[in-house]
Amino acid sequence: FVTSKHIAGEMIKGKHPCLIPESLFLKVNGISENTLERRTTKSRGELPLKSFMKDEESGIPFTGYIAKKGNIPYYKTTYKGKAVNINAEKINSVFSEMISQFSIQEEFKDELQDKVLEAIKIKMADQLAIEQALNKQKKEIQKKQDGLEEKFVADQIDNETFAKFKEKFKKEISEIDLQISKTPLKSSNLEKAVKKGVEISTKTLNMWNIAEYQNKRNIQKLVFPAGILLSKEKGTVRTEKINSVFFEIARQQGTLEHKKTGKTDFEIVFSRSVPGAGLLHPKRDGTVCKCLNA
């Protein structure tokens, strides 16, 4: 069956022979031929973890639906004929506590900001040194470039020599700029990044529960860029990557550890060896994006 924006609301049946009967396809996907038992949804506030959360055993992202009976939201994934259904309210509650581990109280903001900044500077010392060396090298080439132009203006070199070395210096500067752009950390943005991260931890993270759907998605992707993994079999929820700033905030508070939620049968599993996933980097418009992996 084919759909198109040019024929809105219509579904055209293809001419190719079916690989399996339509009735079997519907049965495998858990859809009744007579009526849809579940209503799928794209942006319901009850299902913010849809596609963001994956089944740990299969690696398949969870989808979401609202059960017709009782209007109850569920997360679901299917692999090898094995369906995994999870009550969305329970998992949302677990995630709420998971993300709260990165929240801080206003009174500790300044102290934590200094500690986090210092800790990240130590961790990123090698990267900062590389960036500084590249910038120094760039300035030296630019100085040579300025000297070349002065000699050309003073008629100390001919057009051919000027063009040859101008192109050489231009290429060298471009190569250095490329290397600088690939460095995951920019020293000029580090302090701003940490300050922004602490502000978010003080205010925004505590608002995940009451935020609108898209704001929930923005918050959770910012803290856990790689999403989260849920294992119904093990009864755990964990992540493989945490934004470096939030990781350090939680580490300084001593909250990044195994912890039972006390609200459901699921356990939040953190590990102190969980790698960071880049730093916050304030854009000119005041929003925040994530730099390359650090």
Secondary structure, DSSP 8 states (H G I E B T S, - for coil): -B--GGGTT--B--SS--SS-HHHHHHHTT--SS--SEEE-SS-TT-TTTTTEEETTT--B-EEEEETTTTEEEEEEEETTEEEEEEHHHHHHHHHHHHHTT---GGGHHHHHHHHHHHHHHHTHHHHHHHHHHHHHHHHHHHHHHHHHHHHHTTSS-HHHHHHHHHHHHHHHHHHHHHHHHSS--HHHHHHHHHHHHHHHHTGGGGTTTS-HHHHHHHHHHH-TT-EEEETTTTEEE-S-B-HHHHHHHHHHT--S-EE-SSSS-EEE--TT--B---EEE-TTS-EEE-S--
